[in-house]
Amino acid sequence: MTTYHAIGSVRGECGHQHKTIAGAEKCRQRDADECGRLGGGAYSDRIVARTDGEPLTEVEMAALDAAQEETHGY
């Protein structure tokens, strides 16, 4: 079973193994929101990725796009 996480070179891994891309996207967005509340230009560099290190497939990319549209409304 493929799992996903939110990871960035600065912020590191979220520490979760999400079963869905939507779950990983919500985690990534939560981290971005928390960084934004810190002020001073703080931001999250996390992205959604597979925990096995393989690139997202076209189907997974479409699911990520849909999750981002649901979260952001665009």
Order of alpha helices (4+ residues) and beta strands (2+ residues): beta-beta-alpha-beta-alpha
